[in-house]
Amino acid sequence: MSKKEQLISELKLIIRPYVQDEFAFENLNEDTDFIADLKINSANLVDVILDIEDKYDIVLDNESMDKMLNVKAAMEVINTKVSEK
């Protein structure tokens, strides 16, 4: 499994409890939008971000959080923050 595939599968575990659209979740890819596609509400998106911080032991600033609207952006932010540690 590539690093990218591993990250996507880890993200799926994190966002799973908050997803409202099962079909979109089953077809999740880098372009999947958390709000538009998965129907995750903004309060739950905060929970997702907190879960990501815990899982990867990183701290996300507001600018990073604002970017994390889809899977690809979340992966980029996580990779950047992890590499800065």
C-alpha positions as CSV (number, residue, x, y, z in Angstrom):
1,M,0.0,0.0,0.0
2,S,1.4,3.4,-1.0
3,K,1.7,6.2,1.5
4,K,-1.1,8.0,-0.2
5,E,-3.4,5.0,-0.1
6,Q,-2.6,4.5,3.6
7,L,-3.4,8.1,4.4
8,I,-6.7,7.8,2.5
9,S,-7.7,4.7,4.5
10,E,-6.7,6.4,7.8
11,L,-8.8,9.4,6.8
12,K,-11.7,7.2,6.0
13,L,-11.6,5.8,9.6
14,I,-11.5,9.3,11.0
15,I,-14.4,10.7,9.0
16,R,-16.6,7.5,9.1
17,P,-18.7,8.5,12.1
18,Y,-19.6,11.8,10.7
19,V,-20.6,10.9,7.1
20,Q,-24.2,11.4,6.1
21,D,-23.9,10.1,2.5
22,E,-23.0,6.4,2.4
23,F,-22.7,6.2,-1.4
24,A,-20.2,9.1,-1.5
25,F,-18.3,7.6,1.3
26,E,-18.0,4.2,-0.5
27,N,-16.7,6.1,-3.6
28,L,-14.4,8.4,-1.6
29,N,-11.4,9.7,-3.5
30,E,-9.0,12.7,-3.4
31,D,-11.6,15.0,-4.9
32,T,-14.3,14.0,-2.4
33,D,-15.6,17.2,-0.6
34,F,-16.4,16.7,3.1
35,I,-19.4,19.0,3.1
36,A,-20.8,18.9,-0.4
37,D,-20.3,15.1,-1.0
38,L,-20.2,13.4,2.4
39,K,-22.7,15.9,3.9
40,I,-20.5,16.4,7.0
41,N,-21.8,19.5,8.8
42,S,-19.5,22.2,9.9
43,A,-19.6,21.3,13.6
44,N,-18.6,17.7,12.8
45,L,-15.9,19.0,10.5
46,V,-14.3,20.5,13.6
47,D,-14.5,17.1,15.2
48,V,-12.8,15.6,12.1
49,I,-10.0,18.2,12.4
50,L,-9.5,17.5,16.2
51,D,-9.4,13.7,15.4
52,I,-6.8,14.3,12.7
53,E,-4.7,16.4,15.2
54,D,-4.8,13.6,17.7
55,K,-4.1,10.8,15.2
56,Y,-1.0,12.5,13.7
57,D,0.1,14.5,16.8
58,I,-0.1,17.8,14.9
59,V,-1.6,21.2,15.6
60,L,-3.6,22.8,12.8
61,D,-3.8,26.6,12.6
62,N,-6.9,28.4,11.3
63,E,-5.4,28.8,7.8
64,S,-4.9,25.0,7.6
65,M,-8.3,24.2,8.9
66,D,-9.9,26.5,6.3
67,K,-8.2,24.6,3.5
68,M,-9.4,21.2,4.7
69,L,-12.6,21.0,2.7
70,N,-11.8,17.9,0.7
71,V,-9.7,14.7,0.9
72,K,-6.8,16.0,-1.2
73,A,-6.5,19.2,0.8
74,A,-6.6,17.3,4.1
75,M,-3.9,15.0,2.9
76,E,-1.7,17.9,1.8
77,V,-2.1,19.7,5.2
78,I,-1.4,16.5,7.1
79,N,1.7,15.7,5.1
80,T,3.0,19.2,5.5
81,K,2.4,19.3,9.3
82,V,3.9,15.9,9.8
83,S,7.0,16.7,7.8
84,E,7.5,19.9,10.0
85,K,7.7,17.9,13.2
